[in-house]
């Protein structure tokens, strides 16, 4: 029996599903409130219990979620009685059984991993672990595509055959001392890659990496090994040409719009070309792509646009708001932001202000996550609200939902890596 402490966590839910797919008994514990990641667990009949140290039995193998420190009651008991792994430790061991592809970077990991598994599945049996609660693995899978998180250097536990690095921009400031410390974690990860790294060559920090094995740059400028030319986009998709060292490889027509998505696709295209995949079939796979959960998900409800996005870093918040203006130029863009980790808000406060002020109206929700203040940063949402005079602090209840429901017919953009979608559902009921 595999027992997961914090089974509703994004990576944890994915890993639990993978072990279940392999025929193992799986169960776990978490908070007694709904998270979008639990839906797939429930579908598979995976038992979810409320936290209680008495849940832990000596015969279990216990996998501990990143949000739970060594003083958490279930963790204390598990360490005394059971064989235990941290999430990243177990995943690192699991990856050794497959040809693995690690996708890392400050932004775009989830989308790029979803694109990678879509492409690789066209050519061979492919398992995947994605940070939206999705996981899949069969014993005879050849490849394993893994979203690889730099959080507390966890990705240095992985030794993949191939890696894609989407960008390097400091995050997790409660742990990393500064930009150099953050960069050094990526360098350590790169040193683990067995065959080849594909990195975003237009990123100044990626350019500083030293590569002990093969390495190929990709980007929108011609000085990269892989680059795009003749990009043409409309509301439905994009067409472009892929070049490798000055030679045109293929013309693609795909249902993706936006520079950030072009870069995510490009990393996978570069790897697919290196692997010798037929590019007509790669294009076919891209046209069957289904995006990850909570990554710019659009729903039109009674003439009101609801956007749900995982944005939790200021760069992501800014990109999400800009994309909404571009997509809905005739509507007001109402930003609703719920931060994760007090330390991130304090460190990036000015950047969050600049990003959020791109919206027409700004609403802020308070911290509610179990790990928001673990590093001792003692601020609440008013710290950010005071920097943005035109913003409003919103209660996460029916009163707050009623305020947002006044924007019927506009575009409501809900942004958080936490459970902001619950208030969006309340707004729909009121509308």
DAMO-V136567 format. One record per pair of residues at least 24 apart in sequence whose ideal C-beta (glycine too) atoms are under 10 Angstrom apart, sorted by the first residue. I is the first residue (numbers start at 1). GAP is how many residues later the second one is. Records with the same first field share a line. If there is no record, write none. Layout:
# DAMO-V136567
I->GAP ; GAP
This chain:
# DAMO-V136567
1->24 ; 25 ; 26 ; 56 ; 58 ; 59 ; 60 ; 61 ; 81
2->24 ; 25 ; 26 ; 44 ; 58 ; 59 ; 60 ; 61 ; 83 ; 88
3->24 ; 25 ; 26 ; 44 ; 46 ; 52 ; 53 ; 54 ; 56 ; 57 ; 58 ; 59 ; 60 ; 61 ; 71 ; 75 ; 79 ; 81
4->24 ; 25 ; 26 ; 37 ; 42 ; 44 ; 56 ; 58 ; 59 ; 60 ; 61 ; 83 ; 86
5->24 ; 25 ; 46 ; 50 ; 51 ; 57 ; 58 ; 59 ; 60 ; 62 ; 63 ; 67 ; 68 ; 69 ; 70 ; 72 ; 73 ; 79 ; 82
6->24 ; 25 ; 45 ; 57 ; 58 ; 59 ; 60 ; 61 ; 62 ; 66 ; 68 ; 69 ; 81 ; 364 ; 365
7->28 ; 30 ; 31 ; 34 ; 39 ; 40 ; 41 ; 42 ; 56 ; 58
8->25 ; 26 ; 27 ; 28 ; 29 ; 30 ; 33 ; 40 ; 57 ; 125 ; 411
9->26 ; 28 ; 56 ; 57 ; 58 ; 59 ; 78 ; 122 ; 124
10->25 ; 26 ; 27 ; 55 ; 100 ; 119 ; 120 ; 121 ; 122 ; 123 ; 124 ; 137 ; 139 ; 283 ; 284 ; 300 ; 407
11->26 ; 54 ; 55 ; 76 ; 77 ; 80 ; 118 ; 119 ; 120 ; 121 ; 122 ; 124 ; 135 ; 136 ; 137 ; 138 ; 140 ; 143
12->25 ; 29 ; 51 ; 52 ; 53 ; 54 ; 55 ; 75 ; 121 ; 123
13->24 ; 25 ; 26 ; 27 ; 28 ; 33 ; 35 ; 52 ; 116 ; 118 ; 119 ; 120 ; 121 ; 122
14->26 ; 73 ; 77 ; 114 ; 115 ; 116 ; 117 ; 118 ; 119 ; 120 ; 121 ; 122 ; 123 ; 132 ; 133
15->48 ; 50 ; 72 ; 75 ; 76 ; 79 ; 114 ; 120 ; 122 ; 131
16->24 ; 25 ; 28 ; 30 ; 32 ; 47 ; 117 ; 119
17->24 ; 26 ; 27 ; 29 ; 112 ; 116 ; 117 ; 118 ; 119 ; 120
18->73 ; 76 ; 109 ; 110 ; 111 ; 116 ; 117 ; 118 ; 119 ; 120 ; 123 ; 126
19->27 ; 42 ; 44 ; 71 ; 75 ; 116 ; 118
20->24 ; 25 ; 26 ; 115 ; 117
21->106 ; 114 ; 115 ; 116 ; 117 ; 118 ; 120
22->72 ; 105 ; 115 ; 116 ; 117 ; 119
23->115 ; 116
24->37
25->35
26->37
27->28 ; 33
28->27 ; 34 ; 35 ; 37 ; 46
29->24 ; 26 ; 27 ; 36 ; 39 ; 45
30->35 ; 37 ; 340
31->338 ; 339 ; 388
33->335 ; 386 ; 389
34->385 ; 387 ; 388 ; 391
35->98 ; 383 ; 384 ; 386 ; 387
36->96 ; 97 ; 257 ; 258 ; 272 ; 383 ; 385 ; 386
37->94 ; 95 ; 96 ; 97 ; 256 ; 257 ; 382
38->95
39->94 ; 254
40->92 ; 93 ; 94 ; 95 ; 253
41->92
49->25
51->319
52->25
53->24 ; 25 ; 27 ; 28
56->24 ; 25 ; 26 ; 28
57->24 ; 25
58->24 ; 25
59->24
60->24
61->24 ; 29
62->28
63->24 ; 26 ; 27 ; 28
64->25 ; 26
65->305 ; 306
66->83 ; 85 ; 86 ; 88 ; 305
67->302 ; 303 ; 304 ; 305 ; 307
68->302 ; 303 ; 306
69->302 ; 305
72->298
86->66 ; 68 ; 71
87->62 ; 64 ; 67 ; 70
88->60 ; 61 ; 63 ; 64 ; 65 ; 66 ; 67 ; 68 ; 69 ; 70
89->65 ; 68
90->67
91->38 ; 53 ; 55 ; 57 ; 58 ; 63 ; 64 ; 66 ; 67
92->54 ; 56 ; 62 ; 63 ; 64 ; 65 ; 66 ; 67 ; 68 ; 100
93->64 ; 65
94->33 ; 35 ; 43 ; 50 ; 52 ; 64
95->32 ; 34 ; 49 ; 51 ; 53 ; 62 ; 63 ; 64 ; 65 ; 66
96->48 ; 62 ; 63 ; 64
97->30 ; 40 ; 42 ; 44 ; 47
98->27 ; 28 ; 29 ; 39 ; 43 ; 44 ; 45 ; 46 ; 47 ; 48 ; 62 ; 63
99->25 ; 27 ; 42 ; 43 ; 44 ; 45 ; 46 ; 61 ; 62 ; 63 ; 95 ; 96 ; 176
100->27 ; 43 ; 44 ; 45 ; 46 ; 48 ; 58 ; 59 ; 60 ; 61 ; 62 ; 63 ; 93 ; 94
101->25 ; 27 ; 42 ; 43 ; 44 ; 45 ; 47 ; 59 ; 60 ; 61 ; 62 ; 63 ; 97 ; 167 ; 170 ; 174
102->42 ; 43 ; 44 ; 45 ; 46 ; 53 ; 56 ; 57 ; 58 ; 59 ; 60 ; 61 ; 62 ; 63 ; 87 ; 90 ; 91 ; 95
103->25 ; 27 ; 28 ; 42 ; 43 ; 44 ; 45 ; 52 ; 57 ; 59 ; 60 ; 61 ; 62 ; 63 ; 95 ; 161 ; 164 ; 165 ; 168
104->42 ; 43 ; 44 ; 45 ; 46 ; 51 ; 54 ; 56 ; 59 ; 60 ; 61 ; 62 ; 63 ; 64 ; 81 ; 82 ; 85 ; 86 ; 95
105->42 ; 43 ; 44 ; 45 ; 58 ; 59 ; 60 ; 61 ; 62 ; 63 ; 64 ; 81 ; 94 ; 95 ; 98 ; 101 ; 158 ; 159 ; 162
106->44 ; 59 ; 60 ; 61 ; 62 ; 63 ; 64 ; 65 ; 66 ; 76 ; 80 ; 97 ; 99 ; 207 ; 209 ; 210
107->59 ; 60 ; 61 ; 62 ; 64 ; 153 ; 156 ; 157 ; 204 ; 206 ; 208 ; 209 ; 212
108->56 ; 57 ; 58 ; 59 ; 92 ; 152 ; 153 ; 155 ; 156 ; 159 ; 187 ; 208 ; 211
109->37 ; 38 ; 39 ; 40 ; 41 ; 55 ; 56 ; 57 ; 58 ; 155 ; 183
110->24 ; 37 ; 154 ; 181 ; 182 ; 183 ; 184 ; 185 ; 200
111->36 ; 55 ; 145 ; 149 ; 150 ; 152 ; 153 ; 154 ; 157 ; 178 ; 180 ; 181 ; 184 ; 185 ; 199
112->33 ; 35 ; 52 ; 53 ; 54 ; 149 ; 151 ; 152 ; 153 ; 154 ; 155 ; 156 ; 180
113->32 ; 33 ; 34 ; 35 ; 51 ; 53 ; 151 ; 155 ; 179
114->31 ; 33 ; 150 ; 154 ; 175 ; 176 ; 177 ; 178 ; 179 ; 181
115->30 ; 49 ; 139 ; 141 ; 146 ; 149 ; 150 ; 151 ; 152 ; 153 ; 154 ; 157 ; 170 ; 171 ; 174 ; 176 ; 177
116->27 ; 29 ; 30 ; 31 ; 46 ; 48 ; 148 ; 149 ; 151 ; 152 ; 155 ; 156
117->26 ; 27 ; 28 ; 29 ; 30 ; 151 ; 168 ; 172
118->27 ; 150 ; 164 ; 167 ; 168 ; 169 ; 170 ; 171 ; 172 ; 173
119->26 ; 146 ; 149 ; 150 ; 152 ; 153 ; 156 ; 158 ; 162 ; 163 ; 164 ; 165 ; 166 ; 167 ; 169 ; 170
120->24 ; 25 ; 148 ; 151 ; 152 ; 155 ; 157 ; 162 ; 165
121->24 ; 164 ; 167
122->150 ; 155 ; 156 ; 159 ; 160 ; 162 ; 163 ; 164 ; 166
123->149 ; 152 ; 153 ; 154 ; 155 ; 158 ; 159 ; 162
124->151 ; 153
130->162 ; 163
131->161 ; 162 ; 163 ; 164 ; 179 ; 286
132->159 ; 160 ; 161 ; 162 ; 163 ; 178
133->159 ; 160 ; 161
134->158 ; 159
143->132
145->123
147->145
148->41
150->25 ; 26 ; 32 ; 35 ; 36 ; 38 ; 39
151->24 ; 25 ; 34
152->24 ; 33
153->28 ; 29 ; 31 ; 32 ; 33 ; 35 ; 36
154->31 ; 35
155->30 ; 31 ; 33 ; 34 ; 37
156->29 ; 30 ; 31 ; 32 ; 33 ; 34 ; 35 ; 36
157->32 ; 35
158->31 ; 34 ; 35
159->30 ; 32 ; 33 ; 34 ; 35
160->29 ; 32 ; 33 ; 34 ; 35 ; 36 ; 37
161->32 ; 33 ; 34 ; 35 ; 52
162->31 ; 32 ; 33 ; 34 ; 35 ; 36 ; 51 ; 52 ; 109 ; 112 ; 113
163->26 ; 27 ; 29 ; 30 ; 31 ; 32 ; 33 ; 34 ; 35 ; 36 ; 50 ; 52 ; 104 ; 108
164->32 ; 33 ; 34 ; 35 ; 36 ; 54 ; 100 ; 102 ; 103 ; 104 ; 106 ; 107
165->24 ; 25 ; 28 ; 32 ; 33 ; 34 ; 35 ; 36 ; 38 ; 40 ; 41 ; 44 ; 50 ; 52 ; 53 ; 102
166->32 ; 33 ; 34 ; 37 ; 40 ; 52 ; 94 ; 97 ; 98 ; 100 ; 101
167->32 ; 33 ; 35 ; 36 ; 37 ; 38 ; 39 ; 93 ; 96 ; 148
168->31 ; 32 ; 35 ; 36 ; 37 ; 38 ; 39 ; 40 ; 41
169->34 ; 35 ; 36 ; 144 ; 145 ; 146 ; 147
170->35 ; 143 ; 177 ; 178
171->141 ; 142 ; 143 ; 144 ; 145 ; 170 ; 173 ; 176 ; 177
172->141 ; 169 ; 171 ; 172 ; 175 ; 203
173->168 ; 170 ; 171 ; 172 ; 173 ; 174 ; 175 ; 202 ; 204
174->167 ; 168 ; 169 ; 170 ; 172 ; 173 ; 197 ; 199 ; 200 ; 201 ; 202 ; 203
175->168 ; 200
179->26
180->25 ; 28
183->25 ; 26
187->24
190->25
195->79
196->74 ; 75 ; 78 ; 79
197->74
198->27 ; 28 ; 68 ; 69 ; 70 ; 71 ; 72 ; 73 ; 74 ; 75 ; 76
199->25 ; 26 ; 68 ; 71
200->24 ; 63 ; 64 ; 66 ; 67
201->24 ; 25 ; 26
202->25 ; 61
203->60
214->60
216->28 ; 29 ; 51 ; 54 ; 55 ; 57 ; 58
217->53
218->24 ; 26 ; 45 ; 47 ; 48 ; 49 ; 50 ; 51 ; 52 ; 53
219->43 ; 44 ; 47 ; 48 ; 51
220->39 ; 42 ; 43 ; 46
222->24
224->42 ; 46
225->45 ; 48 ; 49
226->40 ; 41 ; 43 ; 44 ; 45 ; 47 ; 48
227->39 ; 43
228->24 ; 31 ; 34 ; 35 ; 37 ; 38 ; 41
231->28 ; 31
233->24 ; 25 ; 26 ; 28 ; 29
235->91 ; 92
237->49 ; 50
238->24 ; 27
240->25 ; 26 ; 29
242->24 ; 27 ; 28 ; 30 ; 31 ; 37 ; 40 ; 41
244->25 ; 26 ; 29 ; 30
249->24 ; 30
250->28 ; 29 ; 30 ; 32 ; 33
251->28 ; 32
252->27 ; 28 ; 30 ; 31 ; 34 ; 35
253->30 ; 33 ; 34
254->28 ; 29 ; 31 ; 32 ; 33 ; 35
255->31 ; 32 ; 33 ; 34 ; 36
256->30 ; 31 ; 33 ; 35
257->66 ; 69 ; 70
258->38 ; 61 ; 64 ; 65 ; 68 ; 69
259->60
260->36 ; 55 ; 56 ; 59 ; 60 ; 62 ; 63
261->30 ; 34 ; 35 ; 62
265->24
293->128
294->120 ; 121 ; 122 ; 123 ; 126 ; 127
295->25
296->24 ; 27 ; 28 ; 31 ; 117 ; 119
297->117 ; 124
298->26 ; 29 ; 30 ; 113 ; 115
299->113 ; 125 ; 129
300->111
301->107 ; 111 ; 123 ; 126 ; 127 ; 130
302->106 ; 107 ; 126 ; 129
303->28 ; 105 ; 106 ; 107 ; 128
304->27 ; 30 ; 100 ; 101 ; 103 ; 104 ; 105 ; 106 ; 107 ; 108 ; 123 ; 124 ; 127
305->26 ; 28 ; 29 ; 102 ; 104 ; 105 ; 106 ; 107 ; 108
306->105 ; 106 ; 107 ; 108 ; 115 ; 118 ; 119 ; 121 ; 122 ; 125
307->26 ; 27 ; 28 ; 29 ; 104 ; 105 ; 106 ; 107 ; 108 ; 117
308->104 ; 105 ; 106 ; 107 ; 108 ; 112 ; 113 ; 116
309->104 ; 105 ; 106 ; 107 ; 108 ; 111
310->30 ; 105 ; 106 ; 107 ; 108 ; 110
311->24 ; 26 ; 44 ; 102 ; 103 ; 104 ; 105 ; 106
312->25 ; 26 ; 27 ; 28 ; 29 ; 32 ; 33 ; 103 ; 104 ; 105 ; 106 ; 108
313->26 ; 27 ; 31 ; 35 ; 38 ; 39 ; 42 ; 104
314->30 ; 31 ; 33 ; 34 ; 35 ; 36 ; 37 ; 38 ; 39 ; 40 ; 41 ; 42
315->33 ; 36 ; 40
316->39 ; 99 ; 101
317->31 ; 34 ; 35 ; 37 ; 38 ; 39 ; 41 ; 42 ; 96 ; 98 ; 99
318->33 ; 34 ; 36 ; 37 ; 38 ; 39 ; 40 ; 41
319->36 ; 39
320->35 ; 38 ; 39 ; 93 ; 94 ; 95
321->34 ; 35 ; 36 ; 37 ; 38 ; 39 ; 41 ; 90 ; 92 ; 94
322->33 ; 36 ; 37
323->90
324->34 ; 35 ; 36 ; 87 ; 88 ; 89
325->33 ; 34 ; 35 ; 86 ; 88
327->84
328->82 ; 83 ; 85
330->80 ; 81
331->29 ; 76 ; 78 ; 79 ; 80 ; 81
332->27 ; 28 ; 29 ; 75 ; 77 ; 78 ; 79 ; 80
333->25 ; 26 ; 27 ; 28 ; 29 ; 74 ; 77 ; 78 ; 79 ; 80
334->25 ; 26 ; 27 ; 28 ; 29 ; 70 ; 72 ; 73 ; 76 ; 77 ; 78 ; 79 ; 80
335->24 ; 25 ; 26 ; 27 ; 28 ; 29 ; 56 ; 76 ; 77 ; 78 ; 79 ; 80
336->25 ; 26 ; 27 ; 28 ; 29 ; 56 ; 58 ; 64 ; 68 ; 71 ; 76 ; 77 ; 78 ; 79 ; 80 ; 84 ; 87 ; 88 ; 91
337->25 ; 26 ; 27 ; 28 ; 44 ; 47 ; 54 ; 57 ; 76 ; 77 ; 78 ; 79 ; 83
338->25 ; 26 ; 27 ; 28 ; 29 ; 30 ; 31 ; 43 ; 56 ; 58 ; 76 ; 77 ; 78 ; 79 ; 80 ; 81 ; 82 ; 83 ; 85
339->25 ; 26 ; 27 ; 28 ; 29 ; 30 ; 33 ; 42 ; 44 ; 45 ; 76 ; 77 ; 78 ; 79
340->27 ; 28 ; 29 ; 31 ; 32 ; 76 ; 77 ; 78 ; 80
341->26 ; 28 ; 30 ; 31 ; 32 ; 33 ; 34 ; 36 ; 76 ; 77
342->25 ; 27 ; 29 ; 30 ; 31 ; 32 ; 33 ; 34 ; 35 ; 36 ; 37 ; 38 ; 39 ; 41
343->29 ; 30 ; 31 ; 32 ; 33 ; 34 ; 36
344->28 ; 31 ; 33 ; 73
345->27 ; 32 ; 34 ; 35 ; 36 ; 38 ; 39 ; 42
346->29 ; 31 ; 32 ; 33 ; 37 ; 38
347->30
348->36
349->30 ; 34 ; 35 ; 37 ; 38 ; 39
350->37
352->32 ; 35 ; 36
353->31 ; 34 ; 35 ; 36 ; 38
354->33 ; 34
355->60
356->28 ; 31 ; 32 ; 34 ; 35 ; 59
357->30 ; 31 ; 33 ; 34
359->31 ; 32 ; 52 ; 54 ; 56
360->30 ; 47 ; 50 ; 51
361->29 ; 30 ; 31 ; 43 ; 46 ; 49 ; 51
362->26 ; 27 ; 28 ; 29 ; 30 ; 32
363->28 ; 29 ; 30 ; 31 ; 37 ; 40 ; 41 ; 44 ; 49 ; 51 ; 60
364->24 ; 27 ; 28 ; 29 ; 30
365->28 ; 29 ; 30 ; 31 ; 35 ; 49 ; 50 ; 51 ; 53 ; 54 ; 55 ; 58
366->27 ; 28 ; 29 ; 30
367->51
368->28 ; 48 ; 50 ; 51 ; 52
369->47 ; 48 ; 49 ; 50
370->48
372->46
394->29
395->28
396->24 ; 26 ; 27 ; 30
397->25 ; 26 ; 29
398->25 ; 28 ; 29 ; 31 ; 32
399->27
400->26 ; 27
401->24 ; 25 ; 26 ; 27 ; 28 ; 29 ; 30
402->24 ; 25 ; 28
403->24 ; 27
404->26 ; 27
405->24 ; 25 ; 26
406->24 ; 25
407->24
